[in-house]
Amino acid sequence: MMTHGNTVINIERSSPERDLGITVDNGLHFVEHMHTTAKKANGIMAVIRRTFMQLDQKCFMLLYKALVRPHLEYGVKTWFPYKTKDIELTESVQKRATKQVMRLKQLCYSERLQRLNLTTLRYRRHRGHMIEVFKILRNVYDPEITKGMLQLSNNTRTRGHSLKLCAQPARRDIRKHSFVVRVIKPWNSLPEEVVMSSSVKMFEARLDKFWKDQPMKYDYKEELHL
């Protein structure tokens, strides 16, 4: 219920709602969106499987990256899966998809990823977050839109780089796993040479080099080692 002048307006509760392609319920959860996304991506992969009797590595990579993976990553900074069951739900799509390369079918998931030069979706999400933070702090986006989203720390006596983010209060899981909070710890753990890159491309290259031994790259059950 809200008031407009002397008029009382009743606002009906509606759940779930879809906005810009992302479905959210009235508890600010994205469970339905995750299931819908996984179902859609699996459906596209099923069409590919029926269309191609056999997939070699090159053909698979072209089709998967162009038609399947984008569905699993669209708007993911908003609906970011952090619960184990949700992480496994999204990862299961890629896990099943990589079995379509016949000569890799008998290998375990982590080995298939390495042969295909892919990483887990979970790792890609964290990597993407770091790239977004870099873009925001470097004003790649309109600063009027991102103003106040991330706050730099005023504590100059802490070790590390000069672009450390200020800790944000977070008591509830919804807040704790929101973009502006979950990026703080991994971003602050990066070295100076990475965060002070002069371009996005340079940042990506230096981040990849710094994170090259992250276990999460090929094992989605691992946490980031910071």
QUITA-V942057 format. One line per field, one symbol per residue. phi: phi as a letter, one per 40 degrees, with the letter a starting at -180 (. if undefined). A space follows every 10 residues. Layout:
# QUITA-V942057
phi: ???
This chain:
# QUITA-V942057
phi: .abbgcccbc bccbacbbbf gbcbccbgbb dccccccccc cccccccccc cbcbbccccd ccccccbbdd ccbcgccccd cbcdcccccc ccccdccccc cdcbdcccdc ccccccfbbc cccccccccc cccdccccfc ccccccdgcb bcccccccch ccbccccbca bcddcdbcdc bccccccccc cdccccdcac cccdcccccc ccbcdcdbbc cccccb
